[in-house]
C-alpha cells in the first residue's frame, strides 16, 4: 500500500511499525477520543461515518471483532497528534 501511494501521489508516507497490540495502542490515546468532531449530517462526503462508528462500537479488547482497520488508523492518527503535541483545543476549534 505504501509503495502504491508513493507511486500515485506526492504524499510523504511514513511507515508505522507497531510495537504493541491494537488494544494497548487504543488505551494510550483513548483520553483524546472525546476531542474528535466527526462530520455528521446528510452530506454525501460523510458516507463513511456510519461504518466507522459501527467498527468503533464493535472493537473488543479480546480482538475478536470482525473489522478494525478504521479503528487502527484512528489510533495511529491520534498517537501521531499526541507525539506532535497538538493543541487539541485549537484543532477542534478549526473544525
Phi, psi and omega in degrees: 000317181299314180297322180294316179295318179296324181289323187265347184223179174252013179298142174275111184262132178241105179300142179245126178248111183293144177245354178223172178283167186298320182294319177298317178298322179296317181296335179287338184236002187301331180294344180265355183299323182289351178274347180290137175242099182280140179287110179256171177117183186271005179300129181303336179291347182265015184303334186277345187301312183299317178295321179297312180296322178297316180297320178297317181294328183272351181297129184236149180298328181278002178061027179261036177264163185287318185222150175206015181299317180291321178297315180298318178296318178298318180300314180297320179296314179297320179296316180297318178295326177294316179298320180283358180056047179293136176282104185299325180296315179293320180299313184286336177291331182281343184276000000 
